[in-house]
Amino acid sequence: MITGIGIDSIEIERIRAAIRRTPGLRERLFTPRELAQLPPPGKEASRLATLFAGKEAVLKALGTGLRGHSWQQVEIIHNQAGKPQVALRDQALETARNLGITKIHISLSHDQSHGQAFCIAEGGSFYDLVGDR
């Protein structure tokens, strides 16, 4: 059962400019494993924007946004085939467990100007139907 969905889009140039003007921002937003998987310079801004959109989409699927969480608690790593996979830590993992989430699916994409992400959280038997309160 789907327990949450999230979607996000961000301008690649916005991420590029923010990282350029703010020392240490990359390390605050992204985990060492995410940074280790960056493509060569010149193409890294599109990956960073897409990862950022992915983190936002995951936090939206949890129903919390960043409130009570940090960027480091959501990690998106590409497996050997290139498929992105989500790992949660600390409070984000606890939030997912409390919601009965057992699997997170994520799709990432980018074009010349934007990074996009779509996330589906799955699991549990949570019902929130209008009129069923």
C-alpha positions as CSV (number, residue, x, y, z in Angstrom):
1,M,0.0,0.0,0.0
2,I,1.2,3.5,-0.8
3,T,1.6,5.5,2.4
4,G,3.1,8.7,0.9
5,I,4.2,10.3,-2.3
6,G,6.6,13.2,-2.9
7,I,7.7,15.2,-5.9
8,D,10.2,18.0,-6.3
9,S,11.9,20.1,-9.0
10,I,14.8,22.5,-8.6
11,E,16.8,24.7,-10.9
12,I,20.3,23.4,-11.4
13,E,21.8,26.9,-11.5
14,R,20.3,27.6,-8.1
15,I,22.2,24.7,-6.6
16,R,25.4,25.6,-8.5
17,A,25.3,29.2,-7.3
18,A,24.4,28.3,-3.6
19,I,27.3,25.8,-3.4
20,R,29.7,28.3,-5.0
21,R,28.8,31.1,-2.5
22,T,28.4,29.0,0.7
23,P,31.5,27.2,1.9
24,G,30.7,23.7,3.3
25,L,27.2,23.6,1.8
26,R,27.9,20.5,-0.2
27,E,29.0,18.7,3.0
28,R,25.9,19.9,4.9
29,L,23.4,18.8,2.2
30,F,25.0,15.6,1.0
31,T,26.6,12.5,2.6
32,P,30.1,11.4,1.9
33,R,28.8,8.4,-0.1
34,E,26.6,10.7,-2.3
35,L,29.6,13.0,-2.9
36,A,31.8,10.1,-3.8
37,Q,29.4,9.2,-6.6
38,L,29.5,12.6,-8.3
39,P,30.3,12.7,-12.0
40,P,33.4,14.6,-13.2
41,P,33.5,18.4,-12.7
42,G,31.2,20.2,-15.1
43,K,28.4,17.7,-14.7
44,E,28.2,17.5,-10.9
45,A,25.7,20.4,-10.5
46,S,23.0,18.5,-12.3
47,R,23.6,15.4,-10.1
48,L,23.6,17.6,-6.9
49,A,20.4,19.3,-7.9
50,T,18.7,16.0,-8.7
51,L,19.9,14.5,-5.4
52,F,18.6,17.6,-3.6
53,A,15.2,17.2,-5.3
54,G,15.2,13.5,-4.3
55,K,15.8,14.3,-0.6
56,E,13.0,16.9,-0.8
57,A,10.7,14.3,-2.4
58,V,11.5,11.7,0.2
59,L,10.8,14.1,3.1
60,K,7.5,15.0,1.4
61,A,6.6,11.3,1.1
62,L,7.2,11.0,4.9
63,G,4.8,13.9,5.3
64,T,7.1,16.1,7.3
65,G,9.3,18.1,5.0
66,L,12.5,19.0,6.7
67,R,10.8,19.7,10.0
68,G,12.5,17.5,12.6
69,H,15.0,16.0,10.1
70,S,18.2,16.9,8.4
71,W,19.5,16.5,4.9
72,Q,22.1,14.0,6.1
73,Q,19.3,11.6,7.3
74,V,18.2,10.9,3.7
75,E,20.8,9.4,1.4
76,I,20.4,8.5,-2.2
77,I,23.0,6.2,-3.7
78,H,23.0,4.7,-7.2
79,N,23.6,1.0,-7.4
80,Q,25.9,-0.6,-10.0
81,A,23.2,-0.6,-12.6
82,G,22.6,3.2,-11.9
83,K,19.3,2.8,-10.1
84,P,18.9,5.3,-7.2
85,Q,18.2,3.8,-3.8
86,V,17.2,5.6,-0.6
87,A,18.7,4.9,2.8
88,L,17.2,6.6,5.9
89,R,19.0,7.4,9.1
90,D,18.2,8.6,12.6
91,Q,14.9,10.6,12.9
92,A,14.0,10.0,9.2
93,L,14.3,6.3,9.7
94,E,12.2,6.5,12.9
95,T,9.5,8.6,11.1
96,A,9.3,6.0,8.4
97,R,9.1,3.1,10.9
98,N,6.3,5.0,12.8
99,L,4.4,5.3,9.6
100,G,4.9,1.6,8.8
101,I,6.9,2.4,5.7
102,T,8.9,-0.6,4.5
103,K,10.0,0.5,1.1
104,I,10.9,3.8,-0.7
105,H,10.9,4.0,-4.5
106,I,12.5,7.0,-6.1
107,S,12.9,8.2,-9.6
108,L,15.3,11.0,-10.5
109,S,15.7,12.9,-13.7
110,H,17.2,16.1,-15.0
111,D,17.2,18.2,-18.1
112,Q,19.3,21.2,-19.1
113,S,17.8,23.5,-16.4
114,H,16.1,21.4,-13.7
115,G,16.6,18.3,-11.5
116,Q,13.4,16.4,-10.7
117,A,12.5,13.6,-8.4
118,F,9.4,11.5,-7.6
119,C,9.1,9.3,-4.6
120,I,6.6,6.7,-3.4
121,A,6.7,5.4,0.2
122,E,5.1,1.9,0.6
123,G,4.0,-0.3,3.5
124,G,1.8,-0.4,6.5
125,S,-2.0,-0.2,6.7
126,F,-2.4,3.5,7.4
127,Y,-5.8,4.9,6.3
128,D,-6.6,8.6,6.2
129,L,-10.0,8.8,4.5
130,V,-12.2,11.9,4.6
131,G,-15.2,11.1,6.8
132,D,-13.4,8.2,8.6
133,R,-12.2,10.3,11.6
